Amino acid sequence: MSTIRTGDILLERFDVIACAHCSQPIDTAEAVPFTQILCPSCGTEMRVPARFANFILLDQLGKGGMGAVYKAYDETLGRTVAIKVMQQSIGQDRVFVEQFLQEARALAAILAEIFPSRAAIGRVRARGETRTAPRRSPRHPAAAHYAGPLAVLVSDYSASAAEILAAVVQHERRGTIVGASTPGNVLVCVRWPLPGGGELQLSVYDYIGPDGRRLEGRGVTPDLAVPPAPGAIPDPQLEAALATVRHLPATSPPSAASPLGTK
């Protein structure tokens, strides 16, 4: 088995594969991964696979500045999955990778708690990509699957994964979004070091919400708009959220600086 580099992602190439129809061995040592070939014995059309760790890569679904997304067969789980492989240069940025994983795990864990079945969570599109695969929330076997009333507090500080969570909850009508509009900051950025110690930060991935619209620059408009009142006790936004989950009419507390409004 030899190796082949796509961008700076190193894949293993299969020298020989078996025809899916007649099981005849086919020489693929010089074939480019994911191209179509014909079995010389029966004429069956096949796509040339490749390997990455314990995954047999069956097709490339998309490619962008951060890396590539593949349809793959996971030999450990014994099933077909979709995996994203980061460019090596990005994967070596430990700070970025850790931040990326933390947000992904947190969002996945919360969604699994409040959606017993898998919910549509939108699409991610890289620069230059024309095909995007819809994403769905994961199933977590240990999740409690909370099915009670839900309110999500948002403000102009709710960005990135927090905005995606609010957008999914609102689209699925799983709960009430309370507070102020979010800023619409969901682009995935990558940082590159520059000569002299500087750093270039470039947005490489866009997020398309489950409603089919870009969230960047638009944000999430709350179902129940409650202006912030810094320092107010009790907090009017929190009180409105509590009233919502208790199924009580939301009223503005006397100490609130601004009246409560709905939108």
Secondary structure, DSSP 8 states (H G I E B T S, - for coil): -EEEEETTEEEEE-SEEE-TTT--EEE-TTS-TT-EEE-TTT--EEE--EEETTEEEEEEEEE-SSEEEEEEEETTTTEEEEEEEE-HHHHT-HHHHHHHHHHHHHHHHHHHHH-SS--EEEEEEETT-----EEE----TT-----S--EEEE-TT--THHHHHHHHHHHTT-SEEEES-------EEEEEE-TTS-EEEEEEEEEE-TTSSB-TTT----SEE----TT-SS-HHHHHHHHHHTT------TT-SS-----
